[in-house]
Amino acid sequence: MIYLWVGLSGILGALLRYEMGRWIVLPGVGLFPFGTLIVNLTGCLVLALFYTAATTRFKVSPPFRVAFGTGFIGSYTTFSTFCKEGIMLMKDGHAGTALAYILISLVGGYVCAWLGVRLGSFKSVQTAGEGH
Amino acid sequence: MADWIWVGIGGFAGAVCRYGSVTYLGKRFPSLIMPIGTLFVNLLGAFLLGLLTGLDANVQMILLLGTGFMGAFTTFSTFQYELVQFSKQKRFGAAGQYLLLSVVLGLVLAYAGFELGKGL
């Protein structure tokens, strides 16, 4: 049964990623893959926020945690497209853009995930502080 | 509308296969420090997406297998979340290894897949 929920959430995540890729068309940015970047960064923030809040702030049922975290956000973000875009940029002679894309994705993704953990545990930290 | 059906079917299958792989590998290799499940799906997916790109597949195949399946089979958010967890536990060596293994091998495999696909 859990596989069904993961699959159905996976449909939503993949469709949202696909549509985001079509919506995010920034004029004048050239070859830089902004669609995948924004999808991956927002996904990092939401996943970390959800996982953290779901253990510190509120209780979610294990199937919901897997459906939303693994199914929806897991499918929304993508590692394969990130690698493919990096390689294609390099192959076509845009090594600088490729390097910038890879570094911004990795550093940005880490910062967003870290921010998600902080935001997700913000209230519990504050509550713990009030006890002193 | 037809594009949604291809992406949706691929997304369903990709998410289910990722969850199955990560669950299986986690149980099979419980003592490994590296998140072997995420590493496996990301590297395999990077290779296969490179292959698909090199094969110059038609639009439906790219939507079904590329955007849908490989997009959902691999995950960037879980990878970054695991890196943050390593750092929180002050396991910076493990974080660095995991980061390098994922990114360097992911790029190399995507390139290898692309070249292989082009040659087929």
gemmi code that builds the backbone of each chain (N, CA, C; Angstrom):
import gemmi

chains = {
    "A": [
        ("MET", (0.828, -1.211, 0.000), (0.000, 0.000, 0.000), (0.861, 1.259, 0.000)),
        ("ILE", (1.941, 1.230, 0.772), (2.817, 2.402, 0.841), (3.395, 2.711, -0.547)),
        ("TYR", (3.628, 1.664, -1.334), (4.160, 1.876, -2.686), (3.188, 2.677, -3.549)),
        ("LEU", (1.896, 2.443, -3.329), (0.881, 3.184, -4.087), (0.945, 4.672, -3.738)),
        ("TRP", (1.067, 4.979, -2.438), (1.137, 6.394, -2.011), (2.417, 7.052, -2.527)),
        ("VAL", (3.515, 6.315, -2.479), (4.781, 6.865, -3.005), (4.639, 7.139, -4.498)),
        ("GLY", (4.038, 6.214, -5.223), (3.867, 6.368, -6.662), (2.970, 7.537, -7.018)),
        ("LEU", (1.828, 7.641, -6.321), (0.894, 8.737, -6.602), (1.534, 10.091, -6.276)),
        ("SER", (2.256, 10.162, -5.159), (2.952, 11.411, -4.814), (4.058, 11.687, -5.819)),
        ("GLY", (4.662, 10.608, -6.327), (5.705, 10.749, -7.335), (5.170, 11.369, -8.616)),
        ("ILE", (3.938, 11.042, -8.980), (3.302, 11.657, -10.157), (3.221, 13.173, -9.954)),
        ("LEU", (2.731, 13.579, -8.774), (2.575, 15.016, -8.493), (3.920, 15.730, -8.521)),
        ("GLY", (4.936, 15.113, -7.901), (6.263, 15.729, -7.862), (6.853, 15.895, -9.256)),
        ("ALA", (6.717, 14.851, -10.074), (7.280, 14.896, -11.430), (6.550, 15.936, -12.281)),
        ("LEU", (5.218, 16.002, -12.145), (4.445, 16.976, -12.931), (4.760, 18.404, -12.506)),
        ("LEU", (4.900, 18.622, -11.204), (5.230, 19.973, -10.734), (6.606, 20.393, -11.254)),
        ("ARG", (7.563, 19.465, -11.229), (8.902, 19.758, -11.754), (8.837, 20.086, -13.248)),
        ("TYR", (8.064, 19.294, -13.969), (7.917, 19.511, -15.408), (7.315, 20.888, -15.698)),
        ("GLU", (6.265, 21.231, -14.969), (5.602, 22.521, -15.199), (6.489, 23.687, -14.762)),
        ("MET", (7.193, 23.515, -13.660), (8.121, 24.565, -13.197), (9.163, 24.841, -14.281)),
        ("GLY", (9.657, 23.769, -14.892), (10.648, 23.894, -15.949), (10.119, 24.689, -17.131)),
        ("ARG", (8.801, 24.610, -17.357), (8.209, 25.339, -18.475), (7.849, 26.777, -18.089)),
        ("TRP", (7.513, 26.975, -16.794), (7.150, 28.320, -16.336), (8.372, 29.213, -16.194)),
        ("ILE", (9.439, 28.629, -15.647), (10.607, 29.457, -15.337), (11.438, 29.676, -16.593)),
        ("VAL", (11.033, 30.652, -17.353), (11.808, 31.021, -18.526), (12.219, 32.474, -18.312)),
        ("LEU", (13.453, 32.666, -17.901), (13.916, 34.012, -17.627), (14.581, 34.575, -18.881)),
        ("PRO", (14.156, 35.742, -19.293), (14.762, 36.317, -20.494), (16.193, 36.773, -20.226)),
        ("GLY", (17.043, 36.578, -21.186), (18.394, 37.116, -21.107), (19.365, 36.359, -20.229)),
        ("VAL", (19.018, 35.136, -19.805), (19.955, 34.391, -18.968), (20.710, 33.336, -19.777)),
        ("GLY", (20.397, 33.228, -21.035), (21.147, 32.318, -21.891), (20.936, 30.861, -21.559)),
        ("LEU", (22.042, 30.128, -21.404), (21.987, 28.683, -21.306), (21.796, 28.169, -19.885)),
        ("PHE", (21.911, 29.049, -18.910), (21.896, 28.599, -17.524), (20.572, 27.892, -17.197)),
        ("PRO", (20.646, 26.643, -16.663), (19.412, 25.878, -16.404), (18.707, 26.342, -15.120)),
        ("PHE", (18.023, 27.486, -15.208), (17.360, 28.046, -14.027), (16.212, 27.184, -13.523)),
        ("GLY", (15.488, 26.533, -14.454), (14.347, 25.711, -14.056), (14.751, 24.639, -13.059)),
        ("THR", (15.742, 23.821, -13.420), (16.196, 22.742, -12.542), (16.775, 23.303, -11.246)),
        ("LEU", (17.509, 24.408, -11.359), (18.116, 25.000, -10.161), (17.040, 25.388, -9.147)),
        ("ILE", (16.011, 26.100, -9.605), (14.974, 26.566, -8.686), (14.184, 25.395, -8.111)),
        ("VAL", (13.897, 24.399, -8.955), (13.210, 23.191, -8.480), (14.049, 22.514, -7.388)),
        ("ASN", (15.336, 22.322, -7.638), (16.187, 21.613, -6.680), (16.362, 22.402, -5.381)),
        ("LEU", (16.541, 23.716, -5.480), (16.745, 24.513, -4.257), (15.478, 24.574, -3.417)),
        ("THR", (14.323, 24.820, -4.048), (13.078, 24.862, -3.266), (12.791, 23.493, -2.654)),
        ("GLY", (13.086, 22.422, -3.400), (12.872, 21.073, -2.880), (13.736, 20.785, -1.659)),
        ("CYS", (14.989, 21.231, -1.682), (15.895, 21.039, -0.536), (15.339, 21.729, 0.701)),
        ("LEU", (14.851, 22.954, 0.519), (14.304, 23.726, 1.641), (13.078, 23.028, 2.219)),
        ("VAL", (12.149, 22.647, 1.347), (10.881, 22.064, 1.816), (11.115, 20.697, 2.456)),
        ("LEU", (11.984, 19.856, 1.858), (12.218, 18.522, 2.414), (12.829, 18.609, 3.816)),
        ("ALA", (13.849, 19.452, 3.957), (14.515, 19.579, 5.263), (13.561, 20.172, 6.298)),
        ("LEU", (12.780, 21.158, 5.886), (11.796, 21.773, 6.782), (10.759, 20.746, 7.223)),
        ("PHE", (10.275, 19.967, 6.265), (9.240, 18.965, 6.563), (9.777, 17.876, 7.489)),
        ("TYR", (10.935, 17.292, 7.142), (11.496, 16.211, 7.965), (11.787, 16.694, 9.384)),
        ("THR", (12.302, 17.918, 9.500), (12.653, 18.425, 10.818), (11.400, 18.755, 11.630)),
        ("ALA", (10.486, 19.486, 11.002), (9.250, 19.861, 11.701), (8.446, 18.619, 12.071)),
        ("ALA", (8.502, 17.593, 11.244), (7.731, 16.377, 11.496), (8.295, 15.562, 12.663)),
        ("THR", (9.502, 15.903, 13.130), (10.015, 15.211, 14.311), (10.027, 16.139, 15.532)),
        ("THR", (10.094, 17.470, 15.324), (10.217, 18.364, 16.470), (8.925, 19.120, 16.783)),
        ("ARG", (8.112, 19.426, 15.784), (6.974, 20.311, 16.012), (5.635, 19.612, 15.991)),
        ("PHE", (5.495, 18.654, 15.100), (4.213, 17.954, 15.024), (4.436, 16.521, 14.598)),
        ("LYS", (3.429, 15.702, 14.832), (3.523, 14.286, 14.478), (2.830, 14.059, 13.143)),
        ("VAL", (3.508, 13.336, 12.255), (2.830, 12.892, 11.047), (2.901, 11.371, 11.022)),
        ("SER", (1.915, 10.753, 10.373), (1.922, 9.294, 10.295), (3.074, 8.870, 9.382)),
        ("PRO", (3.704, 7.726, 9.673), (4.821, 7.267, 8.838), (4.472, 7.169, 7.347)),
        ("PRO", (3.272, 6.684, 6.970), (2.987, 6.656, 5.527), (2.958, 8.046, 4.897)),
        ("PHE", (2.447, 9.046, 5.646), (2.423, 10.404, 5.098), (3.830, 10.952, 4.953)),
        ("ARG", (4.682, 10.654, 5.942), (6.072, 11.117, 5.880), (6.755, 10.574, 4.617)),
        ("VAL", (6.551, 9.283, 4.340), (7.169, 8.656, 3.168), (6.546, 9.190, 1.875)),
        ("ALA", (5.215, 9.343, 1.861), (4.537, 9.819, 0.650), (4.982, 11.239, 0.310)),
        ("PHE", (4.979, 12.120, 1.300), (5.329, 13.517, 1.030), (6.833, 13.693, 0.824)),
        ("GLY", (7.632, 13.134, 1.723), (9.086, 13.327, 1.654), (9.721, 12.545, 0.510)),
        ("THR", (9.586, 11.212, 0.564), (10.212, 10.361, -0.450), (9.488, 10.472, -1.789)),
        ("GLY", (8.154, 10.377, -1.753), (7.389, 10.377, -2.998), (7.356, 11.734, -3.678)),
        ("PHE", (6.756, 12.707, -2.995), (6.514, 13.997, -3.637), (7.791, 14.824, -3.822)),
        ("ILE", (8.458, 15.174, -2.721), (9.637, 16.048, -2.839), (10.797, 15.301, -3.500)),
        ("GLY", (10.929, 14.011, -3.185), (11.986, 13.206, -3.799), (11.878, 13.187, -5.327)),
        ("SER", (10.661, 13.105, -5.828), (10.460, 13.087, -7.281), (10.502, 14.484, -7.877)),
        ("TYR", (10.100, 15.473, -7.074), (10.127, 16.863, -7.538), (11.564, 17.283, -7.862)),
        ("THR", (12.502, 16.968, -6.998), (13.906, 17.311, -7.258), (14.559, 16.194, -8.064)),
        ("THR", (15.641, 16.523, -8.737), (16.277, 15.537, -9.607), (17.784, 15.694, -9.614)),
        ("PHE", (18.460, 14.564, -9.513), (19.917, 14.551, -9.564), (20.404, 14.241, -10.986)),
        ("SER", (19.637, 13.409, -11.695), (20.071, 12.988, -13.032), (20.078, 14.164, -14.015)),
        ("THR", (19.045, 15.005, -13.964), (18.987, 16.159, -14.871), (20.097, 17.146, -14.535)),
        ("PHE", (20.359, 17.306, -13.234), (21.456, 18.169, -12.781), (22.788, 17.718, -13.402)),
        ("CYS", (23.079, 16.426, -13.344), (24.328, 15.896, -13.925), (24.328, 16.057, -15.438)),
        ("LYS", (23.201, 15.728, -16.060), (23.120, 15.797, -17.528), (23.340, 17.224, -18.004)),
        ("GLU", (22.700, 18.189, -17.352), (22.843, 19.585, -17.774), (24.273, 20.086, -17.600)),
        ("GLY", (24.907, 19.672, -16.496), (26.304, 20.048, -16.277), (27.204, 19.528, -17.392)),
        ("ILE", (26.996, 18.255, -17.750), (27.800, 17.629, -18.798), (27.548, 18.255, -20.167)),
        ("MET", (26.274, 18.522, -20.466), (25.933, 19.091, -21.775), (26.545, 20.482, -21.937)),
        ("LEU", (26.508, 21.277, -20.854), (27.111, 22.614, -20.916), (28.609, 22.510, -21.188)),
        ("MET", (29.277, 21.590, -20.484), (30.726, 21.405, -20.667), (31.030, 20.949, -22.083)),
        ("LYS", (30.256, 19.966, -22.524), (30.467, 19.377, -23.841), (30.316, 20.419, -24.949)),
        ("ASP", (29.396, 21.359, -24.759), (29.154, 22.380, -25.782), (30.078, 23.586, -25.628)),
        ("GLY", (31.087, 23.446, -24.776), (32.085, 24.500, -24.660), (31.743, 25.618, -23.698)),
        ("HIS", (30.769, 25.393, -22.801), (30.424, 26.408, -21.809), (30.891, 25.955, -20.426)),
        ("ALA", (32.180, 25.755, -20.303), (32.721, 25.196, -19.060), (32.466, 26.129, -17.877)),
        ("GLY", (32.554, 27.436, -18.102), (32.329, 28.396, -17.024), (30.902, 28.332, -16.504)),
        ("THR", (29.943, 28.302, -17.433), (28.532, 28.199, -17.051), (28.278, 26.876, -16.329)),
        ("ALA", (28.881, 25.792, -16.834), (28.717, 24.470, -16.220), (29.224, 24.484, -14.785)),
        ("LEU", (30.415, 25.042, -14.590), (31.012, 25.077, -13.253), (30.161, 25.931, -12.305)),
        ("ALA", (29.696, 27.088, -12.817), (28.848, 27.963, -12.004), (27.558, 27.234, -11.637)),
        ("TYR", (26.956, 26.534, -12.598), (25.711, 25.809, -12.359), (25.903, 24.732, -11.292)),
        ("ILE", (26.980, 23.962, -11.417), (27.242, 22.877, -10.473), (27.486, 23.437, -9.066)),
        ("LEU", (28.313, 24.475, -8.986), (28.635, 25.033, -7.664), (27.419, 25.699, -7.020)),
        ("ILE", (26.661, 26.481, -7.807), (25.484, 27.151, -7.248), (24.458, 26.117, -6.783)),
        ("SER", (24.298, 25.033, -7.555), (23.355, 23.978, -7.164), (23.784, 23.325, -5.859)),
        ("LEU", (25.067, 22.983, -5.754), (25.554, 22.250, -4.578), (25.564, 23.137, -3.333)),
        ("VAL", (26.148, 24.332, -3.453), (26.215, 25.224, -2.290), (24.812, 25.704, -1.931)),
        ("GLY", (24.050, 26.115, -2.957), (22.680, 26.592, -2.725), (21.807, 25.512, -2.118)),
        ("GLY", (21.926, 24.280, -2.624), (21.128, 23.176, -2.100), (21.460, 22.899, -0.645)),
        ("TYR", (22.748, 22.956, -0.316), (23.157, 22.715, 1.068), (22.612, 23.811, 1.983)),
        ("VAL", (22.754, 25.068, 1.546), (22.266, 26.204, 2.350), (20.750, 26.098, 2.546)),
        ("CYS", (20.027, 25.755, 1.480), (18.571, 25.626, 1.579), (18.180, 24.483, 2.531)),
        ("ALA", (18.876, 23.344, 2.446), (18.580, 22.217, 3.339), (18.895, 22.593, 4.789)),
        ("TRP", (20.002, 23.290, 4.984), (20.396, 23.731, 6.325), (19.362, 24.714, 6.886)),
        ("LEU", (18.932, 25.643, 6.022), (17.914, 26.624, 6.407), (16.604, 25.920, 6.765)),
        ("GLY", (16.266, 24.875, 5.993), (15.054, 24.111, 6.268), (15.106, 23.453, 7.634)),
        ("VAL", (16.271, 22.885, 7.980), (16.438, 22.260, 9.301), (16.278, 23.320, 10.398)),
        ("ARG", (16.895, 24.498, 10.201), (16.807, 25.576, 11.195), (15.370, 26.059, 11.351)),
        ("LEU", (14.711, 26.294, 10.236), (13.322, 26.768, 10.275), (12.420, 25.715, 10.906)),
        ("GLY", (12.671, 24.450, 10.588), (11.845, 23.366, 11.094), (11.983, 23.177, 12.590)),
        ("SER", (13.135, 23.545, 13.152), (13.346, 23.345, 14.594), (13.301, 24.660, 15.358)),
        ("PHE", (12.912, 25.745, 14.691), (12.964, 27.074, 15.285), (12.138, 27.160, 16.559)),
        ("LYS", (10.885, 26.686, 16.479), (9.984, 26.836, 17.614), (10.455, 26.015, 18.807)),
        ("SER", (10.935, 24.802, 18.532), (11.337, 23.938, 19.642), (12.576, 24.514, 20.338)),
        ("VAL", (13.445, 25.188, 19.569), (14.616, 25.825, 20.165), (14.166, 26.953, 21.097)),
        ("GLN", (13.203, 27.743, 20.601), (12.680, 28.856, 21.375), (12.016, 28.357, 22.661)),
        ("THR", (11.216, 27.298, 22.537), (10.516, 26.747, 23.688), (11.519, 26.240, 24.722)),
        ("ALA", (12.575, 25.600, 24.231), (13.601, 25.098, 25.146), (14.257, 26.273, 25.878)),
        ("GLY", (14.437, 27.386, 25.183), (15.054, 28.563, 25.768), (14.196, 29.164, 26.863)),
        ("GLU", (12.894, 29.095, 26.693), (11.984, 29.686, 27.682), (12.027, 28.947, 29.008)),
        ("GLY", (12.485, 27.723, 28.982), (12.527, 26.921, 30.193), (13.617, 27.361, 31.165)),
        ("HIS", (14.565, 28.143, 30.712), (15.687, 28.522, 31.567), (15.336, 29.633, 32.533)),
    ],
    "B": [
        ("MET", (-1.591, 17.924, -22.955), (-2.183, 16.985, -21.993), (-1.499, 15.629, -22.089)),
        ("ALA", (-1.182, 15.214, -23.313), (-0.516, 13.921, -23.494), (0.840, 13.922, -22.788)),
        ("ASP", (1.489, 15.095, -22.759), (2.787, 15.172, -22.089), (2.666, 14.876, -20.589)),
        ("TRP", (1.556, 15.307, -19.979), (1.321, 15.026, -18.562), (1.217, 13.529, -18.301)),
        ("ILE", (0.607, 12.806, -19.238), (0.442, 11.354, -19.060), (1.804, 10.668, -19.078)),
        ("TRP", (2.658, 11.047, -20.017), (4.000, 10.444, -20.085), (4.807, 10.761, -18.825)),
        ("VAL", (4.831, 12.043, -18.440), (5.600, 12.441, -17.258), (5.034, 11.768, -16.006)),
        ("GLY", (3.698, 11.700, -15.941), (3.035, 11.104, -14.768), (3.345, 9.621, -14.625)),
        ("ILE", (3.238, 8.870, -15.711), (3.531, 7.421, -15.653), (4.996, 7.210, -15.249)),
        ("GLY", (5.884, 7.977, -15.881), (7.302, 7.860, -15.543), (7.560, 8.244, -14.090)),
        ("GLY", (6.897, 9.300, -13.627), (7.066, 9.759, -12.242), (6.620, 8.711, -11.234)),
        ("PHE", (5.497, 8.061, -11.514), (4.990, 7.001, -10.636), (6.025, 5.877, -10.534)),
        ("ALA", (6.455, 5.377, -11.690), (7.396, 4.256, -11.722), (8.741, 4.639, -11.111)),
        ("GLY", (9.223, 5.848, -11.409), (10.516, 6.288, -10.880), (10.510, 6.390, -9.362)),
        ("ALA", (9.441, 6.978, -8.807), (9.351, 7.139, -7.348), (9.264, 5.776, -6.664)),
        ("VAL", (8.451, 4.866, -7.233), (8.297, 3.524, -6.657), (9.629, 2.767, -6.705)),
        ("CYS", (10.329, 2.851, -7.833), (11.617, 2.150, -7.960), (12.668, 2.741, -7.015)),
        ("ARG", (12.653, 4.066, -6.839), (13.603, 4.683, -5.901), (13.312, 4.221, -4.477)),
        ("TYR", (12.041, 4.276, -4.079), (11.678, 3.863, -2.724), (12.038, 2.393, -2.491)),
        ("GLY", (11.753, 1.549, -3.486), (12.090, 0.128, -3.378), (13.590, -0.090, -3.270)),
        ("SER", (14.363, 0.582, -4.107), (15.821, 0.423, -4.095), (16.426, 0.901, -2.783)),
        ("VAL", (15.997, 2.092, -2.338), (16.557, 2.667, -1.111), (16.204, 1.794, 0.092)),
        ("THR", (14.964, 1.301, 0.135), (14.539, 0.438, 1.249), (15.330, -0.861, 1.234)),
        ("TYR", (15.460, -1.487, 0.053), (16.167, -2.757, -0.058), (17.645, -2.606, 0.315)),
        ("LEU", (18.308, -1.590, -0.258), (19.745, -1.432, -0.018), (20.031, -1.051, 1.435)),
        ("GLY", (19.130, -0.275, 2.019), (19.283, 0.095, 3.430), (19.247, -1.128, 4.344)),
        ("LYS", (18.384, -2.093, 3.988), (18.274, -3.325, 4.789), (19.422, -4.287, 4.495)),
        ("ARG", (19.840, -4.286, 3.220), (20.865, -5.227, 2.780), (22.237, -4.829, 3.336)),
        ("PHE", (22.495, -3.536, 3.408), (23.799, -3.032, 3.886), (23.596, -2.044, 5.034)),
        ("PRO", (23.129, -2.548, 6.171), (22.777, -1.627, 7.264), (23.982, -0.956, 7.922)),
        ("SER", (25.172, -1.554, 7.772), (26.318, -1.034, 8.517), (27.096, 0.029, 7.737)),
        ("LEU", (26.736, 0.250, 6.470), (27.467, 1.219, 5.659), (27.233, 2.646, 6.161)),
        ("ILE", (28.314, 3.436, 6.152), (28.206, 4.819, 6.582), (27.499, 5.641, 5.507)),
        ("MET", (27.858, 5.369, 4.248), (27.273, 6.120, 3.131), (25.796, 5.775, 2.965)),
        ("PRO", (24.981, 6.754, 2.611), (23.582, 6.442, 2.246), (23.576, 5.743, 0.890)),
        ("ILE", (23.795, 4.423, 0.937), (24.039, 3.650, -0.276), (22.844, 3.682, -1.226)),
        ("GLY", (21.638, 3.740, -0.663), (20.435, 3.744, -1.507), (20.361, 4.983, -2.387)),
        ("THR", (20.508, 6.157, -1.773), (20.445, 7.413, -2.536), (21.587, 7.476, -3.546)),
        ("LEU", (22.767, 7.050, -3.102), (23.934, 7.062, -3.995), (23.673, 6.182, -5.219)),
        ("PHE", (23.131, 4.992, -4.966), (22.853, 4.051, -6.059), (21.856, 4.623, -7.063)),
        ("VAL", (20.713, 5.121, -6.590), (19.700, 5.612, -7.537), (20.218, 6.839, -8.299)),
        ("ASN", (20.947, 7.711, -7.611), (21.432, 8.922, -8.280), (22.468, 8.608, -9.358)),
        ("LEU", (23.388, 7.677, -9.060), (24.421, 7.346, -10.039), (23.842, 6.562, -11.218)),
        ("LEU", (22.993, 5.583, -10.916), (22.366, 4.813, -11.991), (21.505, 5.731, -12.872)),
        ("GLY", (20.746, 6.610, -12.219), (19.876, 7.526, -12.961), (20.665, 8.494, -13.823)),
        ("ALA", (21.786, 8.996, -13.307), (22.624, 9.927, -14.080), (23.157, 9.232, -15.330)),
        ("PHE", (23.598, 7.981, -15.169), (24.106, 7.208, -16.313), (23.004, 6.986, -17.352)),
        ("LEU", (21.841, 6.534, -16.882), (20.761, 6.199, -17.816), (20.201, 7.437, -18.513)),
        ("LEU", (20.155, 8.577, -17.808), (19.675, 9.803, -18.463), (20.681, 10.270, -19.509)),
        ("GLY", (21.972, 10.115, -19.200), (23.004, 10.422, -20.196), (22.835, 9.544, -21.427)),
        ("LEU", (22.594, 8.265, -21.181), (22.386, 7.302, -22.270), (21.195, 7.706, -23.135)),
        ("LEU", (20.094, 8.026, -22.495), (18.870, 8.426, -23.204), (19.125, 9.675, -24.050)),
        ("THR", (19.883, 10.621, -23.483), (20.189, 11.855, -24.209), (21.058, 11.549, -25.426)),
        ("GLY", (22.041, 10.657, -25.245), (22.928, 10.291, -26.339), (22.209, 9.551, -27.455)),
        ("LEU", (21.187, 8.774, -27.062), (20.424, 7.998, -28.045), (19.549, 8.882, -28.920)),
        ("ASP", (19.394, 10.137, -28.508), (18.577, 11.082, -29.272), (17.161, 10.533, -29.444)),
        ("ALA", (16.535, 10.169, -28.312), (15.210, 9.556, -28.315), (14.148, 10.586, -28.713)),
        ("ASN", (12.970, 10.102, -29.072), (11.898, 11.026, -29.455), (11.285, 11.688, -28.204)),
        ("VAL", (10.453, 12.706, -28.447), (9.914, 13.540, -27.373), (9.151, 12.727, -26.325)),
        ("GLN", (8.340, 11.764, -26.773), (7.566, 10.957, -25.827), (8.467, 10.146, -24.915)),
        ("MET", (9.523, 9.568, -25.493), (10.452, 8.761, -24.708), (11.194, 9.631, -23.692)),
        ("ILE", (11.549, 10.856, -24.109), (12.249, 11.750, -23.192), (11.332, 12.157, -22.040)),
        ("LEU", (10.056, 12.437, -22.341), (9.104, 12.795, -21.279), (8.865, 11.620, -20.335)),
        ("LEU", (8.685, 10.422, -20.905), (8.383, 9.232, -20.095), (9.596, 8.780, -19.284)),
        ("LEU", (10.716, 8.556, -19.984), (11.887, 7.964, -19.327), (12.811, 9.016, -18.709)),
        ("GLY", (12.927, 10.178, -19.362), (13.840, 11.209, -18.866), (13.206, 12.058, -17.780)),
        ("THR", (12.279, 12.951, -18.191), (11.613, 13.852, -17.238), (10.850, 13.062, -16.181)),
        ("GLY", (10.086, 12.068, -16.616), (9.269, 11.296, -15.679), (10.074, 10.331, -14.834)),
        ("PHE", (10.571, 9.260, -15.472), (11.200, 8.187, -14.689), (12.518, 8.604, -14.028)),
        ("MET", (13.504, 9.014, -14.827), (14.818, 9.335, -14.247), (14.737, 10.538, -13.301)),
        ("GLY", (13.880, 11.509, -13.670), (13.699, 12.670, -12.801), (13.208, 12.266, -11.421)),
        ("ALA", (12.263, 11.333, -11.385), (11.691, 10.902, -10.104), (12.548, 9.834, -9.424)),
        ("PHE", (13.226, 9.012, -10.217), (14.078, 7.941, -9.675), (15.253, 8.545, -8.906)),
        ("THR", (15.795, 9.658, -9.399), (16.908, 10.317, -8.716), (16.371, 11.463, -7.861)),
        ("THR", (17.145, 11.885, -6.891), (16.683, 12.942, -5.994), (17.844, 13.816, -5.540)),
        ("PHE", (17.613, 15.112, -5.608), (18.623, 16.078, -5.172), (18.379, 16.488, -3.716)),
        ("SER", (17.094, 16.554, -3.338), (16.745, 17.046, -2.002), (17.193, 16.080, -0.901)),
        ("THR", (16.977, 14.768, -1.114), (17.393, 13.789, -0.101), (18.915, 13.782, 0.033)),
        ("PHE", (19.598, 13.891, -1.098), (21.069, 13.954, -1.126), (21.562, 15.127, -0.257)),
        ("GLN", (21.000, 16.304, -0.440), (21.431, 17.469, 0.338), (21.027, 17.347, 1.805)),
        ("TYR", (19.854, 16.768, 2.060), (19.410, 16.580, 3.441), (20.370, 15.646, 4.177)),
        ("GLU", (20.815, 14.604, 3.490), (21.767, 13.661, 4.095), (23.109, 14.344, 4.375)),
        ("LEU", (23.527, 15.233, 3.482), (24.773, 15.983, 3.709), (24.663, 16.854, 4.960)),
        ("VAL", (23.517, 17.519, 5.118), (23.309, 18.361, 6.304), (23.284, 17.501, 7.569)),
        ("GLN", (22.690, 16.305, 7.483), (22.659, 15.408, 8.651), (24.079, 14.987, 9.044)),
        ("PHE", (24.904, 14.660, 8.047), (26.304, 14.319, 8.326), (27.002, 15.475, 9.044)),
        ("SER", (26.805, 16.690, 8.540), (27.469, 17.859, 9.133), (26.987, 18.098, 10.559)),
        ("LYS", (25.690, 17.904, 10.777), (25.141, 18.112, 12.128), (25.757, 17.147, 13.127)),
        ("GLN", (26.108, 15.940, 12.624), (26.748, 14.935, 13.487), (28.266, 15.113, 13.500)),
        ("LYS", (28.731, 16.201, 12.911), (30.165, 16.526, 12.831), (30.970, 15.463, 12.094)),
        ("ARG", (30.302, 14.723, 11.198), (31.007, 13.718, 10.393), (31.359, 14.356, 9.048)),
        ("PHE", (32.309, 15.281, 9.109), (32.637, 16.062, 7.908), (33.364, 15.224, 6.859)),
        ("GLY", (34.147, 14.241, 7.322), (34.832, 13.359, 6.381), (33.836, 12.569, 5.552)),
        ("ALA", (32.832, 12.008, 6.229), (31.792, 11.241, 5.537), (31.012, 12.146, 4.593)),
        ("ALA", (30.724, 13.378, 5.037), (29.996, 14.328, 4.196), (30.787, 14.633, 2.921)),
        ("GLY", (32.093, 14.884, 3.078), (32.942, 15.188, 1.930), (33.019, 14.031, 0.955)),
        ("GLN", (33.170, 12.809, 1.507), (33.235, 11.613, 0.656), (31.937, 11.417, -0.113)),
        ("TYR", (30.833, 11.563, 0.594), (29.513, 11.369, -0.013), (29.284, 12.402, -1.113)),
        ("LEU", (29.651, 13.652, -0.836), (29.495, 14.733, -1.812), (30.316, 14.458, -3.069)),
        ("LEU", (31.595, 14.128, -2.863), (32.484, 13.902, -4.009), (32.072, 12.671, -4.816)),
        ("LEU", (31.763, 11.575, -4.107), (31.333, 10.349, -4.794), (30.118, 10.626, -5.662)),
        ("SER", (29.139, 11.327, -5.093), (27.894, 11.587, -5.816), (28.139, 12.461, -7.036)),
        ("VAL", (28.818, 13.593, -6.835), (28.925, 14.579, -7.906), (29.925, 14.147, -8.980)),
        ("VAL", (31.120, 13.717, -8.556), (32.133, 13.348, -9.550), (31.674, 12.130, -10.348)),
        ("LEU", (31.239, 11.071, -9.640), (30.788, 9.875, -10.357), (29.524, 10.158, -11.165)),
        ("GLY", (28.639, 11.008, -10.630), (27.408, 11.353, -11.354), (27.725, 12.010, -12.686)),
        ("LEU", (28.655, 12.960, -12.675), (29.031, 13.651, -13.914), (29.734, 12.704, -14.875)),
        ("VAL", (30.657, 11.903, -14.343), (31.401, 10.956, -15.193), (30.439, 9.943, -15.827)),
        ("LEU", (29.510, 9.424, -15.022), (28.571, 8.417, -15.538), (27.594, 9.018, -16.546)),
        ("ALA", (27.166, 10.254, -16.307), (26.267, 10.916, -17.266), (26.994, 11.080, -18.600)),
        ("TYR", (28.259, 11.453, -18.521), (29.063, 11.618, -19.742), (29.278, 10.277, -20.436)),
        ("ALA", (29.624, 9.243, -19.664), (29.842, 7.905, -20.226), (28.564, 7.402, -20.892)),
        ("GLY", (27.430, 7.619, -20.237), (26.147, 7.197, -20.795), (25.858, 7.910, -22.097)),
        ("PHE", (26.133, 9.213, -22.115), (25.895, 10.008, -23.322), (26.735, 9.510, -24.495)),
        ("GLU", (28.022, 9.288, -24.224), (28.915, 8.823, -25.293), (28.521, 7.431, -25.774)),
        ("LEU", (28.138, 6.576, -24.832), (27.706, 5.216, -25.182), (26.454, 5.278, -26.047)),
        ("GLY", (25.505, 6.123, -25.647), (24.257, 6.248, -26.394), (24.473, 6.765, -27.800)),
        ("LYS", (25.391, 7.712, -27.923), (25.681, 8.294, -29.230), (26.274, 7.242, -30.177)),
        ("GLY", (27.069, 6.323, -29.577), (27.729, 5.308, -30.377), (26.811, 4.171, -30.802)),
        ("LEU", (25.667, 4.055, -30.137), (24.772, 2.918, -30.429), (23.970, 3.129, -31.718)),
    ],
}
model = gemmi.Model(1)
for chain_id, residues in chains.items():
    chain = gemmi.Chain(chain_id)
    for i, (resn, *xyz) in enumerate(residues, 1):
        res = gemmi.Residue()
        res.name, res.seqid = resn, gemmi.SeqId(i, " ")
        for name, pos in zip(("N", "CA", "C"), xyz):
            atom = gemmi.Atom()
            atom.name, atom.element = name, gemmi.Element(name[0])
            atom.pos, atom.b_iso = gemmi.Position(*pos), 0.0
            res.add_atom(atom)
        chain.add_residue(res)
    model.add_chain(chain)
structure = gemmi.Structure()
structure.add_model(model)
structure.setup_entities()
